[in-house]
Amino acid sequence: MGKSTPVKQAAVVLGALAFGWMAIEMAFKPLLDKARSAMDNSDPDRDPDDIDSARKDDSDSDRKPISYADAVAKNIAGAS
């Protein structure tokens, strides 16, 4: 074998990185496919960490919290 040159070393390192990336992709393929699909289906305009926008949407007056008994009574009264 000859002397290792920087070009050979770089080629070996890049080959090892490519092989490692491919191995990870193959090992975790089901998980990565599921995550990528979820990201494709997500709404980029809605930030789940943004609390202010969630409060604005829930400000309707008819969405007040009520007890279970009150909800049942309301449904029975509406059904009759």
PDB file of N, CA, C and O in Angstrom:
ATOM      1  N   MET A   1       0.840  -1.179   0.000  1.00  0.00           N
ATOM      2  CA  MET A   1       0.000   0.000   0.000  1.00  0.00           C
ATOM      3  C   MET A   1       0.879   1.233   0.000  1.00  0.00           C
ATOM      4  O   MET A   1       1.978   1.257   0.554  1.00  0.00           O
ATOM      5  N   GLY A   2       0.364   2.216  -0.622  1.00  0.00           N
ATOM      6  CA  GLY A   2       1.126   3.450  -0.705  1.00  0.00           C
ATOM      7  C   GLY A   2       0.826   4.375   0.458  1.00  0.00           C
ATOM      8  O   GLY A   2       0.113   4.046   1.406  1.00  0.00           O
ATOM      9  N   LYS A   3       1.390   5.504   0.330  1.00  0.00           N
ATOM     10  CA  LYS A   3       1.181   6.534   1.339  1.00  0.00           C
ATOM     11  C   LYS A   3      -0.254   7.065   1.240  1.00  0.00           C
ATOM     12  O   LYS A   3      -0.794   7.220   0.145  1.00  0.00           O
ATOM     13  N   SER A   4      -0.852   7.338   2.384  1.00  0.00           N
ATOM     14  CA  SER A   4      -2.210   7.878   2.327  1.00  0.00           C
ATOM     15  C   SER A   4      -2.127   9.387   2.139  1.00  0.00           C
ATOM     16  O   SER A   4      -1.456  10.098   2.887  1.00  0.00           O
ATOM     17  N   THR A   5      -2.817   9.835   1.139  1.00  0.00           N
ATOM     18  CA  THR A   5      -2.823  11.264   0.823  1.00  0.00           C
ATOM     19  C   THR A   5      -4.095  11.882   1.384  1.00  0.00           C
ATOM     20  O   THR A   5      -5.053  11.172   1.690  1.00  0.00           O
ATOM     21  N   PRO A   6      -4.103  13.189   1.516  1.00  0.00           N
ATOM     22  CA  PRO A   6      -5.321  13.845   2.016  1.00  0.00           C
ATOM     23  C   PRO A   6      -6.549  13.556   1.159  1.00  0.00           C
ATOM     24  O   PRO A   6      -7.661  13.495   1.684  1.00  0.00           O
ATOM     25  N   VAL A   7      -6.371  13.381  -0.125  1.00  0.00           N
ATOM     26  CA  VAL A   7      -7.510  13.096  -1.006  1.00  0.00           C
ATOM     27  C   VAL A   7      -8.081  11.723  -0.687  1.00  0.00           C
ATOM     28  O   VAL A   7      -9.299  11.555  -0.645  1.00  0.00           O
ATOM     29  N   LYS A   8      -7.209  10.732  -0.458  1.00  0.00           N
ATOM     30  CA  LYS A   8      -7.675   9.392  -0.106  1.00  0.00           C
ATOM     31  C   LYS A   8      -8.382   9.412   1.244  1.00  0.00           C
ATOM     32  O   LYS A   8      -9.421   8.774   1.415  1.00  0.00           O
ATOM     33  N   GLN A   9      -7.823  10.138   2.195  1.00  0.00           N
ATOM     34  CA  GLN A   9      -8.436  10.222   3.519  1.00  0.00           C
ATOM     35  C   GLN A   9      -9.823  10.870   3.438  1.00  0.00           C
ATOM     36  O   GLN A   9     -10.768  10.413   4.081  1.00  0.00           O
ATOM     37  N   ALA A  10      -9.930  11.928   2.648  1.00  0.00           N
ATOM     38  CA  ALA A  10     -11.222  12.599   2.486  1.00  0.00           C
ATOM     39  C   ALA A  10     -12.234  11.667   1.828  1.00  0.00           C
ATOM     40  O   ALA A  10     -13.406  11.655   2.205  1.00  0.00           O
ATOM     41  N   ALA A  11     -11.784  10.886   0.844  1.00  0.00           N
ATOM     42  CA  ALA A  11     -12.682   9.954   0.173  1.00  0.00           C
ATOM     43  C   ALA A  11     -13.167   8.869   1.132  1.00  0.00           C
ATOM     44  O   ALA A  11     -14.335   8.482   1.093  1.00  0.00           O
ATOM     45  N   VAL A  12     -12.285   8.383   1.982  1.00  0.00           N
ATOM     46  CA  VAL A  12     -12.668   7.359   2.963  1.00  0.00           C
ATOM     47  C   VAL A  12     -13.662   7.930   3.967  1.00  0.00           C
ATOM     48  O   VAL A  12     -14.646   7.276   4.313  1.00  0.00           O
ATOM     49  N   VAL A  13     -13.406   9.144   4.431  1.00  0.00           N
ATOM     50  CA  VAL A  13     -14.314   9.773   5.404  1.00  0.00           C
ATOM     51  C   VAL A  13     -15.686  10.016   4.778  1.00  0.00           C
ATOM     52  O   VAL A  13     -16.709   9.729   5.401  1.00  0.00           O
ATOM     53  N   LEU A  14     -15.717  10.540   3.554  1.00  0.00           N
ATOM     54  CA  LEU A  14     -17.008  10.781   2.898  1.00  0.00           C
ATOM     55  C   LEU A  14     -17.747   9.479   2.623  1.00  0.00           C
ATOM     56  O   LEU A  14     -18.971   9.422   2.746  1.00  0.00           O
ATOM     57  N   GLY A  15     -17.020   8.441   2.254  1.00  0.00           N
ATOM     58  CA  GLY A  15     -17.645   7.134   2.043  1.00  0.00           C
ATOM     59  C   GLY A  15     -18.228   6.580   3.326  1.00  0.00           C
ATOM     60  O   GLY A  15     -19.325   6.022   3.324  1.00  0.00           O
ATOM     61  N   ALA A  16     -17.496   6.732   4.428  1.00  0.00           N
ATOM     62  CA  ALA A  16     -17.996   6.254   5.722  1.00  0.00           C
ATOM     63  C   ALA A  16     -19.236   7.034   6.146  1.00  0.00           C
ATOM     64  O   ALA A  16     -20.185   6.453   6.673  1.00  0.00           O
ATOM     65  N   LEU A  17     -19.234   8.336   5.920  1.00  0.00           N
ATOM     66  CA  LEU A  17     -20.408   9.147   6.259  1.00  0.00           C
ATOM     67  C   LEU A  17     -21.619   8.752   5.422  1.00  0.00           C
ATOM     68  O   LEU A  17     -22.733   8.652   5.937  1.00  0.00           O
ATOM     69  N   ALA A  18     -21.398   8.530   4.139  1.00  0.00           N
ATOM     70  CA  ALA A  18     -22.506   8.127   3.268  1.00  0.00           C
ATOM     71  C   ALA A  18     -23.052   6.766   3.681  1.00  0.00           C
ATOM     72  O   ALA A  18     -24.266   6.563   3.708  1.00  0.00           O
ATOM     73  N   PHE A  19     -22.168   5.845   3.999  1.00  0.00           N
ATOM     74  CA  PHE A  19     -22.599   4.518   4.437  1.00  0.00           C
ATOM     75  C   PHE A  19     -23.367   4.598   5.758  1.00  0.00           C
ATOM     76  O   PHE A  19     -24.387   3.929   5.927  1.00  0.00           O
ATOM     77  N   GLY A  20     -22.881   5.411   6.687  1.00  0.00           N
ATOM     78  CA  GLY A  20     -23.570   5.591   7.970  1.00  0.00           C
ATOM     79  C   GLY A  20     -24.952   6.194   7.794  1.00  0.00           C
ATOM     80  O   GLY A  20     -25.912   5.759   8.429  1.00  0.00           O
ATOM     81  N   TRP A  21     -25.050   7.199   6.927  1.00  0.00           N
ATOM     82  CA  TRP A  21     -26.352   7.833   6.664  1.00  0.00           C
ATOM     83  C   TRP A  21     -27.328   6.821   6.066  1.00  0.00           C
ATOM     84  O   TRP A  21     -28.494   6.767   6.457  1.00  0.00           O
ATOM     85  N   MET A  22     -26.843   6.023   5.119  1.00  0.00           N
ATOM     86  CA  MET A  22     -27.690   5.025   4.483  1.00  0.00           C
ATOM     87  C   MET A  22     -28.142   3.962   5.493  1.00  0.00           C
ATOM     88  O   MET A  22     -29.290   3.519   5.467  1.00  0.00           O
ATOM     89  N   ALA A  23     -27.233   3.563   6.373  1.00  0.00           N
ATOM     90  CA  ALA A  23     -27.583   2.565   7.386  1.00  0.00           C
ATOM     91  C   ALA A  23     -28.652   3.095   8.339  1.00  0.00           C
ATOM     92  O   ALA A  23     -29.577   2.367   8.698  1.00  0.00           O
ATOM     93  N   ILE A  24     -28.532   4.341   8.744  1.00  0.00           N
ATOM     94  CA  ILE A  24     -29.528   4.945   9.640  1.00  0.00           C
ATOM     95  C   ILE A  24     -30.869   5.059   8.929  1.00  0.00           C
ATOM     96  O   ILE A  24     -31.906   4.743   9.513  1.00  0.00           O
ATOM     97  N   GLU A  25     -30.863   5.504   7.686  1.00  0.00           N
ATOM     98  CA  GLU A  25     -32.108   5.616   6.915  1.00  0.00           C
ATOM     99  C   GLU A  25     -32.809   4.261   6.795  1.00  0.00           C
ATOM    100  O   GLU A  25     -34.031   4.180   6.922  1.00  0.00           O
ATOM    101  N   MET A  26     -32.052   3.220   6.556  1.00  0.00           N
ATOM    102  CA  MET A  26     -32.652   1.891   6.401  1.00  0.00           C
ATOM    103  C   MET A  26     -33.133   1.337   7.738  1.00  0.00           C
ATOM    104  O   MET A  26     -34.180   0.693   7.798  1.00  0.00           O
ATOM    105  N   ALA A  27     -32.386   1.580   8.803  1.00  0.00           N
ATOM    106  CA  ALA A  27     -32.751   1.041  10.114  1.00  0.00           C
ATOM    107  C   ALA A  27     -34.014   1.700  10.661  1.00  0.00           C
ATOM    108  O   ALA A  27     -34.856   1.033  11.263  1.00  0.00           O
ATOM    109  N   PHE A  28     -34.143   2.995  10.454  1.00  0.00           N
ATOM    110  CA  PHE A  28     -35.278   3.733  11.015  1.00  0.00           C
ATOM    111  C   PHE A  28     -36.292   4.141   9.957  1.00  0.00           C
ATOM    112  O   PHE A  28     -37.024   5.111  10.153  1.00  0.00           O
ATOM    113  N   LYS A  29     -36.349   3.429   8.851  1.00  0.00           N
ATOM    114  CA  LYS A  29     -37.231   3.789   7.740  1.00  0.00           C
ATOM    115  C   LYS A  29     -38.704   3.925   8.149  1.00  0.00           C
ATOM    116  O   LYS A  29     -39.330   4.922   7.786  1.00  0.00           O
ATOM    117  N   PRO A  30     -39.288   2.969   8.889  1.00  0.00           N
ATOM    118  CA  PRO A  30     -40.706   3.142   9.251  1.00  0.00           C
ATOM    119  C   PRO A  30     -40.956   4.389  10.105  1.00  0.00           C
ATOM    120  O   PRO A  30     -41.931   5.112   9.905  1.00  0.00           O
ATOM    121  N   LEU A  31     -40.064   4.617  11.049  1.00  0.00           N
ATOM    122  CA  LEU A  31     -40.230   5.777  11.923  1.00  0.00           C
ATOM    123  C   LEU A  31     -40.043   7.075  11.141  1.00  0.00           C
ATOM    124  O   LEU A  31     -40.811   8.019  11.321  1.00  0.00           O
ATOM    125  N   LEU A  32     -39.037   7.132  10.281  1.00  0.00           N
ATOM    126  CA  LEU A  32     -38.793   8.334   9.506  1.00  0.00           C
ATOM    127  C   LEU A  32     -39.915   8.603   8.500  1.00  0.00           C
ATOM    128  O   LEU A  32     -40.283   9.757   8.282  1.00  0.00           O
ATOM    129  N   ASP A  33     -40.457   7.558   7.893  1.00  0.00           N
ATOM    130  CA  ASP A  33     -41.579   7.742   6.963  1.00  0.00           C
ATOM    131  C   ASP A  33     -42.796   8.298   7.669  1.00  0.00           C
ATOM    132  O   ASP A  33     -43.491   9.166   7.140  1.00  0.00           O
ATOM    133  N   LYS A  34     -43.053   7.795   8.869  1.00  0.00           N
ATOM    134  CA  LYS A  34     -44.200   8.269   9.648  1.00  0.00           C
ATOM    135  C   LYS A  34     -44.014   9.739  10.037  1.00  0.00           C
ATOM    136  O   LYS A  34     -44.951  10.533   9.947  1.00  0.00           O
ATOM    137  N   ALA A  35     -42.814  10.092  10.466  1.00  0.00           N
ATOM    138  CA  ALA A  35     -42.538  11.476  10.861  1.00  0.00           C
ATOM    139  C   ALA A  35     -42.623  12.416   9.662  1.00  0.00           C
ATOM    140  O   ALA A  35     -43.166  13.515   9.773  1.00  0.00           O
ATOM    141  N   ARG A  36     -42.096  11.995   8.529  1.00  0.00           N
ATOM    142  CA  ARG A  36     -42.150  12.843   7.332  1.00  0.00           C
ATOM    143  C   ARG A  36     -43.582  13.016   6.850  1.00  0.00           C
ATOM    144  O   ARG A  36     -43.955  14.093   6.384  1.00  0.00           O
ATOM    145  N   SER A  37     -44.383  11.968   6.958  1.00  0.00           N
ATOM    146  CA  SER A  37     -45.787  12.058   6.556  1.00  0.00           C
ATOM    147  C   SER A  37     -46.542  13.026   7.471  1.00  0.00           C
ATOM    148  O   SER A  37     -47.356  13.821   7.002  1.00  0.00           O
ATOM    149  N   ALA A  38     -46.271  12.956   8.766  1.00  0.00           N
ATOM    150  CA  ALA A  38     -46.929  13.860   9.712  1.00  0.00           C
ATOM    151  C   ALA A  38     -46.535  15.306   9.436  1.00  0.00           C
ATOM    152  O   ALA A  38     -47.363  16.210   9.548  1.00  0.00           O
ATOM    153  N   MET A  39     -45.274  15.523   9.078  1.00  0.00           N
ATOM    154  CA  MET A  39     -44.826  16.882   8.778  1.00  0.00           C
ATOM    155  C   MET A  39     -45.472  17.391   7.499  1.00  0.00           C
ATOM    156  O   MET A  39     -45.777  18.580   7.398  1.00  0.00           O
ATOM    157  N   ASP A  40     -45.686  16.516   6.518  1.00  0.00           N
ATOM    158  CA  ASP A  40     -46.331  16.920   5.272  1.00  0.00           C
ATOM    159  C   ASP A  40     -47.797  17.288   5.498  1.00  0.00           C
ATOM    160  O   ASP A  40     -48.330  18.168   4.821  1.00  0.00           O
ATOM    161  N   ASN A  41     -48.447  16.616   6.445  1.00  0.00           N
ATOM    162  CA  ASN A  41     -49.864  16.852   6.708  1.00  0.00           C
ATOM    163  C   ASN A  41     -50.105  18.002   7.671  1.00  0.00           C
ATOM    164  O   ASN A  41     -51.253  18.403   7.862  1.00  0.00           O
ATOM    165  N   SER A  42     -49.068  18.541   8.279  1.00  0.00           N
ATOM    166  CA  SER A  42     -49.259  19.591   9.270  1.00  0.00           C
ATOM    167  C   SER A  42     -49.588  20.919   8.602  1.00  0.00           C
ATOM    168  O   SER A  42     -49.286  21.132   7.428  1.00  0.00           O
ATOM    169  N   ASP A  43     -50.201  21.793   9.359  1.00  0.00           N
ATOM    170  CA  ASP A  43     -50.596  23.115   8.871  1.00  0.00           C
ATOM    171  C   ASP A  43     -49.492  24.108   9.229  1.00  0.00           C
ATOM    172  O   ASP A  43     -49.294  24.384  10.412  1.00  0.00           O
ATOM    173  N   PRO A  44     -48.773  24.650   8.259  1.00  0.00           N
ATOM    174  CA  PRO A  44     -47.670  25.556   8.585  1.00  0.00           C
ATOM    175  C   PRO A  44     -48.140  26.901   9.130  1.00  0.00           C
ATOM    176  O   PRO A  44     -47.347  27.626   9.730  1.00  0.00           O
ATOM    177  N   ASP A  45     -49.407  27.248   8.937  1.00  0.00           N
ATOM    178  CA  ASP A  45     -49.914  28.529   9.431  1.00  0.00           C
ATOM    179  C   ASP A  45     -50.298  28.473  10.903  1.00  0.00           C
ATOM    180  O   ASP A  45     -50.471  29.517  11.533  1.00  0.00           O
ATOM    181  N   ARG A  46     -50.433  27.285  11.458  1.00  0.00           N
ATOM    182  CA  ARG A  46     -50.856  27.137  12.850  1.00  0.00           C
ATOM    183  C   ARG A  46     -49.668  26.705  13.696  1.00  0.00           C
ATOM    184  O   ARG A  46     -49.066  25.662  13.442  1.00  0.00           O
ATOM    185  N   ASP A  47     -49.336  27.495  14.687  1.00  0.00           N
ATOM    186  CA  ASP A  47     -48.244  27.175  15.597  1.00  0.00           C
ATOM    187  C   ASP A  47     -48.849  26.638  16.887  1.00  0.00           C
ATOM    188  O   ASP A  47     -49.522  27.385  17.597  1.00  0.00           O
ATOM    189  N   PRO A  48     -48.628  25.358  17.216  1.00  0.00           N
ATOM    190  CA  PRO A  48     -49.246  24.804  18.421  1.00  0.00           C
ATOM    191  C   PRO A  48     -48.706  25.417  19.707  1.00  0.00           C
ATOM    192  O   PRO A  48     -49.331  25.290  20.759  1.00  0.00           O
ATOM    193  N   ASP A  49     -47.561  26.076  19.638  1.00  0.00           N
ATOM    194  CA  ASP A  49     -47.005  26.700  20.829  1.00  0.00           C
ATOM    195  C   ASP A  49     -47.531  28.111  21.050  1.00  0.00           C
ATOM    196  O   ASP A  49     -47.251  28.729  22.077  1.00  0.00           O
ATOM    197  N   ASP A  50     -48.289  28.617  20.092  1.00  0.00           N
ATOM    198  CA  ASP A  50     -48.810  29.968  20.197  1.00  0.00           C
ATOM    199  C   ASP A  50     -50.112  29.949  20.990  1.00  0.00           C
ATOM    200  O   ASP A  50     -51.154  29.565  20.458  1.00  0.00           O
ATOM    201  N   ILE A  51     -50.063  30.352  22.235  1.00  0.00           N
ATOM    202  CA  ILE A  51     -51.218  30.279  23.141  1.00  0.00           C
ATOM    203  C   ILE A  51     -52.222  31.381  22.828  1.00  0.00           C
ATOM    204  O   ILE A  51     -53.426  31.174  22.977  1.00  0.00           O
ATOM    205  N   ASP A  52     -51.745  32.555  22.396  1.00  0.00           N
ATOM    206  CA  ASP A  52     -52.647  33.684  22.144  1.00  0.00           C
ATOM    207  C   ASP A  52     -53.665  33.373  21.058  1.00  0.00           C
ATOM    208  O   ASP A  52     -54.830  33.749  21.187  1.00  0.00           O
ATOM    209  N   SER A  53     -53.253  32.695  19.989  1.00  0.00           N
ATOM    210  CA  SER A  53     -54.200  32.398  18.918  1.00  0.00           C
ATOM    211  C   SER A  53     -55.233  31.371  19.365  1.00  0.00           C
ATOM    212  O   SER A  53     -56.372  31.404  18.900  1.00  0.00           O
ATOM    213  N   ALA A  54     -54.857  30.462  20.258  1.00  0.00           N
ATOM    214  CA  ALA A  54     -55.809  29.471  20.763  1.00  0.00           C
ATOM    215  C   ALA A  54     -56.856  30.138  21.642  1.00  0.00           C
ATOM    216  O   ALA A  54     -58.022  29.745  21.627  1.00  0.00           O
ATOM    217  N   ARG A  55     -56.454  31.134  22.398  1.00  0.00           N
ATOM    218  CA  ARG A  55     -57.417  31.825  23.259  1.00  0.00           C
ATOM    219  C   ARG A  55     -58.402  32.640  22.444  1.00  0.00           C
ATOM    220  O   ARG A  55     -59.570  32.746  22.820  1.00  0.00           O
ATOM    221  N   LYS A  56     -57.964  33.214  21.344  1.00  0.00           N
ATOM    222  CA  LYS A  56     -58.868  34.000  20.498  1.00  0.00           C
ATOM    223  C   LYS A  56     -59.928  33.117  19.864  1.00  0.00           C
ATOM    224  O   LYS A  56     -61.076  33.534  19.712  1.00  0.00           O
ATOM    225  N   ASP A  57     -59.551  31.898  19.492  1.00  0.00           N
ATOM    226  CA  ASP A  57     -60.491  30.989  18.854  1.00  0.00           C
ATOM    227  C   ASP A  57     -61.521  30.453  19.838  1.00  0.00           C
ATOM    228  O   ASP A  57     -62.641  30.140  19.435  1.00  0.00           O
ATOM    229  N   ASP A  58     -61.175  30.338  21.111  1.00  0.00           N
ATOM    230  CA  ASP A  58     -62.068  29.766  22.107  1.00  0.00           C
ATOM    231  C   ASP A  58     -62.849  30.830  22.874  1.00  0.00           C
ATOM    232  O   ASP A  58     -63.363  30.545  23.956  1.00  0.00           O
ATOM    233  N   SER A  59     -62.952  32.037  22.349  1.00  0.00           N
ATOM    234  CA  SER A  59     -63.603  33.117  23.080  1.00  0.00           C
ATOM    235  C   SER A  59     -65.112  33.179  22.839  1.00  0.00           C
ATOM    236  O   SER A  59     -65.761  34.126  23.283  1.00  0.00           O
ATOM    237  N   ASP A  60     -65.678  32.203  22.154  1.00  0.00           N
ATOM    238  CA  ASP A  60     -67.118  32.199  21.913  1.00  0.00           C
ATOM    239  C   ASP A  60     -67.874  32.089  23.231  1.00  0.00           C
ATOM    240  O   ASP A  60     -67.452  31.360  24.129  1.00  0.00           O
ATOM    241  N   SER A  61     -68.987  32.806  23.352  1.00  0.00           N
ATOM    242  CA  SER A  61     -69.733  32.816  24.607  1.00  0.00           C
ATOM    243  C   SER A  61     -70.467  31.499  24.855  1.00  0.00           C
ATOM    244  O   SER A  61     -70.706  31.146  26.009  1.00  0.00           O
ATOM    245  N   ASP A  62     -70.832  30.760  23.793  1.00  0.00           N
ATOM    246  CA  ASP A  62     -71.568  29.512  23.988  1.00  0.00           C
ATOM    247  C   ASP A  62     -70.631  28.333  24.246  1.00  0.00           C
ATOM    248  O   ASP A  62     -71.100  27.196  24.303  1.00  0.00           O
ATOM    249  N   ARG A  63     -69.347  28.558  24.403  1.00  0.00           N
ATOM    250  CA  ARG A  63     -68.412  27.481  24.688  1.00  0.00           C
ATOM    251  C   ARG A  63     -67.921  27.559  26.125  1.00  0.00           C
ATOM    252  O   ARG A  63     -66.765  27.244  26.407  1.00  0.00           O
ATOM    253  N   LYS A  64     -68.784  27.973  27.022  1.00  0.00           N
ATOM    254  CA  LYS A  64     -68.415  28.050  28.433  1.00  0.00           C
ATOM    255  C   LYS A  64     -68.386  26.647  29.025  1.00  0.00           C
ATOM    256  O   LYS A  64     -69.190  25.798  28.642  1.00  0.00           O
ATOM    257  N   PRO A  65     -67.480  26.398  29.941  1.00  0.00           N
ATOM    258  CA  PRO A  65     -67.450  25.076  30.577  1.00  0.00           C
ATOM    259  C   PRO A  65     -68.689  24.868  31.444  1.00  0.00           C
ATOM    260  O   PRO A  65     -69.070  25.737  32.228  1.00  0.00           O
ATOM    261  N   ILE A  66     -69.311  23.694  31.285  1.00  0.00           N
ATOM    262  CA  ILE A  66     -70.473  23.348  32.096  1.00  0.00           C
ATOM    263  C   ILE A  66     -70.246  21.968  32.673  1.00  0.00           C
ATOM    264  O   ILE A  66     -69.371  21.230  32.219  1.00  0.00           O
ATOM    265  N   SER A  67     -71.025  21.627  33.663  1.00  0.00           N
ATOM    266  CA  SER A  67     -70.871  20.315  34.281  1.00  0.00           C
ATOM    267  C   SER A  67     -71.503  19.240  33.395  1.00  0.00           C
ATOM    268  O   SER A  67     -72.287  19.544  32.497  1.00  0.00           O
ATOM    269  N   TYR A  68     -71.158  18.006  33.655  1.00  0.00           N
ATOM    270  CA  TYR A  68     -71.708  16.891  32.898  1.00  0.00           C
ATOM    271  C   TYR A  68     -73.218  16.810  33.069  1.00  0.00           C
ATOM    272  O   TYR A  68     -73.942  16.562  32.104  1.00  0.00           O
ATOM    273  N   ALA A  69     -73.691  17.016  34.281  1.00  0.00           N
ATOM    274  CA  ALA A  69     -75.131  16.945  34.551  1.00  0.00           C
ATOM    275  C   ALA A  69     -75.880  18.029  33.772  1.00  0.00           C
ATOM    276  O   ALA A  69     -76.955  17.772  33.229  1.00  0.00           O
ATOM    277  N   ASP A  70     -75.315  19.239  33.715  1.00  0.00           N
ATOM    278  CA  ASP A  70     -75.948  20.314  32.958  1.00  0.00           C
ATOM    279  C   ASP A  70     -75.975  19.999  31.462  1.00  0.00           C
ATOM    280  O   ASP A  70     -76.954  20.298  30.778  1.00  0.00           O
ATOM    281  N   ALA A  71     -74.896  19.394  30.959  1.00  0.00           N
ATOM    282  CA  ALA A  71     -74.852  19.038  29.540  1.00  0.00           C
ATOM    283  C   ALA A  71     -75.894  17.976  29.216  1.00  0.00           C
ATOM    284  O   ALA A  71     -76.544  18.054  28.174  1.00  0.00           O
ATOM    285  N   VAL A  72     -76.064  16.984  30.090  1.00  0.00           N
ATOM    286  CA  VAL A  72     -77.062  15.941  29.871  1.00  0.00           C
ATOM    287  C   VAL A  72     -78.461  16.552  29.910  1.00  0.00           C
ATOM    288  O   VAL A  72     -79.298  16.242  29.062  1.00  0.00           O
ATOM    289  N   ALA A  73     -78.716  17.418  30.890  1.00  0.00           N
ATOM    290  CA  ALA A  73     -80.027  18.053  30.992  1.00  0.00           C
ATOM    291  C   ALA A  73     -80.323  18.908  29.753  1.00  0.00           C
ATOM    292  O   ALA A  73     -81.457  18.943  29.276  1.00  0.00           O
ATOM    293  N   LYS A  74     -79.300  19.594  29.240  1.00  0.00           N
ATOM    294  CA  LYS A  74     -79.475  20.429  28.052  1.00  0.00           C
ATOM    295  C   LYS A  74     -79.787  19.564  26.830  1.00  0.00           C
ATOM    296  O   LYS A  74     -80.631  19.928  26.010  1.00  0.00           O
ATOM    297  N   ASN A  75     -79.108  18.420  26.707  1.00  0.00           N
ATOM    298  CA  ASN A  75     -79.368  17.516  25.592  1.00  0.00           C
ATOM    299  C   ASN A  75     -80.747  16.880  25.674  1.00  0.00           C
ATOM    300  O   ASN A  75     -81.418  16.705  24.657  1.00  0.00           O
ATOM    301  N   ILE A  76     -81.164  16.538  26.876  1.00  0.00           N
ATOM    302  CA  ILE A  76     -82.502  15.949  27.052  1.00  0.00           C
ATOM    303  C   ILE A  76     -83.570  16.981  26.733  1.00  0.00           C
ATOM    304  O   ILE A  76     -84.568  16.665  26.086  1.00  0.00           O
ATOM    305  N   ALA A  77     -83.366  18.210  27.181  1.00  0.00           N
ATOM    306  CA  ALA A  77     -84.349  19.275  26.919  1.00  0.00           C
ATOM    307  C   ALA A  77     -84.405  19.588  25.422  1.00  0.00           C
ATOM    308  O   ALA A  77     -85.474  19.889  24.891  1.00  0.00           O
ATOM    309  N   GLY A  78     -83.247  19.516  24.734  1.00  0.00           N
ATOM    310  CA  GLY A  78     -83.223  19.806  23.301  1.00  0.00           C
ATOM    311  C   GLY A  78     -83.819  18.664  22.482  1.00  0.00           C
ATOM    312  O   GLY A  78     -84.348  18.896  21.395  1.00  0.00           O
ATOM    313  N   ALA A  79     -83.742  17.441  22.988  1.00  0.00           N
ATOM    314  CA  ALA A  79     -84.236  16.266  22.257  1.00  0.00           C
ATOM    315  C   ALA A  79     -85.751  16.149  22.383  1.00  0.00           C
ATOM    316  O   ALA A  79     -86.385  15.545  21.517  1.00  0.00           O
ATOM    317  N   SER A  80     -86.341  16.698  23.417  1.00  0.00           N
ATOM    318  CA  SER A  80     -87.782  16.541  23.619  1.00  0.00           C
ATOM    319  C   SER A  80     -88.582  17.512  22.806  1.00  0.00           C
ATOM    320  O   SER A  80     -89.811  17.503  22.869  1.00  0.00           O
TER     321      SER A  80
END
